[in-house]
Amino acid sequence: MGCTGSPQAAFTGFVMRKGVIDLAVMAVIGAGPSRVVNSVANRTCNPPIGAFGMKDGAG
């Protein structure tokens, strides 16, 4: 498995090899860590940013 080809071709190859059920399971598993990362970022990064007067850190 190299890094050649388009991302769409890689995704299509993955779906053809693993199947849609495996893709759905991986999406559910991937949602858990993203919630943890967002929670940690909101609790640790946003308060210092807010201290400088930025409401949401975006500007």
Secondary structure, 3 states (H helix, E strand, C coil): CCCCCCHHHHHHHHHHHHCHHHHHHHHHHHHHHHHHHHHHHHHHCHHHHHHCCCCCCCC
